[in-house]
Amino acid sequence: MHRRKLWTTLLLVILIYLLCPVKVTAGDAEKININTATAEELMQLHGVGSKYAARIIAYREEFGPFKIPEDIMQVSGIGPKTYEKNQEIIIVEEPQKN
């Protein structure tokens, strides 16, 4: 009986997932400006946790704003695979000057 409930629940979850009309894709995701994003915003990038978010922020503080999205690969630990997963949502805009 326990296995039957488990299978029923699993099938229900799969059906809900398949019938759910809203699916988020990279094209639908909000763009992330790597020149101004907070650590929390940077952690929305695929493969970027708190450690890499801190490295991105430290890099831009030391070397200035990123000029092109591909420059994120200059950050230690951020390579082509991570960039490719995120290239559609990464943008670079100059930070607003006061």
DAUR-V651167 format. One record per helix or strand of 2 or more residues. SS is the DSSP state (H for helix, E for strand). FROM is the first residue (numbers start at 1). TO is the last residue. Records with the same first field share a line. If there is no record, write none. Layout:
SS: FROM-TO / FROM-TO
This chain:
H: 2-19 / 39-42 / 50-63 / 69-74 / 80-86
E: 32-33 / 90-91
